[in-house]
Amino acid sequence: MTKKKEGSVDKEPVSTPLERVKTELLQLQGKTTDLIKFKHSKKYEALSKIHQRFLRIQLLAMKNYADVLEQRIHIW
């Protein structure tokens, strides 16, 4: 941010709610992809069964949340 005049500051362009939801969906999809890849790794296999279970639950929640965001974008 740069100063224009004393007391005023340049702000980032204001994004719309739709743009914010699209950005959130893209970020969530990236994290979901990362978790899916992790599930196929030796590090995942080394986790306790309870941690593996919670990560599977987390992945399902992430997929459901992505579905909701996609539906919101579709009806915008």
N, C-alpha and C positions, 0 to 999 in steps of 0.2 A: 504494500500500500504506500502510495506517495502522497505527500501533502500538496494540496493546491494552494489554498490560502490559509491563513491562520484560523484554526478552528474547524476547517473542513478537510476531510480525508477522502481520497478516491476509494471507492468500494468495488469489489468484484461484481461483474454483471449478475443481476438477480436471476436465478434460474426459476423455472416454473415448477409447480408441483409435479407435473407429468415428467419433466426432465429429471427431477430428483428420484422419482419412482423407477424410471428407466435405468438411471445410474445405480441405484440400489440393487436392481435385478441383475445387472451385469456383474457387479461385485459379488453378489450372492452366487451366481452361476460359476464364477471363478473359484470361489471357496468350496463350492460343492464338487467341482471337478478335482480340486486338490485333495479333498477328503476321499473321494472315490479312488484316486491313485494311491493314497496312503493305505487304504484298506487292502491293497494288493501287495503290500510291502512286508519285509521281514520285521520291521519295527512294529507294525500293527500286530503281527503274529506273536511278538514277544510281550505284548500287553496282557494283563490279566483278562480273564473272560468277562468280568464285570465292566472293565474299561471298554472292551470291544463292544459289549452290549450297548453301553451308553453312546458310543460313537455311531452305532447303527441307528439308534433312536434319534440322535442328533441329525444324521443324514436324512432320515425320513422327514423330520421337522423342517429341514432346510428345503427339501423338495416340495413339501406342502406349501411352505411360505413362498417359494418361487412361483408355484401355480397361482397363488392368490395375487401376487404382483402382476403376473401375466394377464390374469382376468381383469384386474383393475385397468391395466394399459389398454386392453381390448375394448373396454366400454367407455374409455375416456372420450 
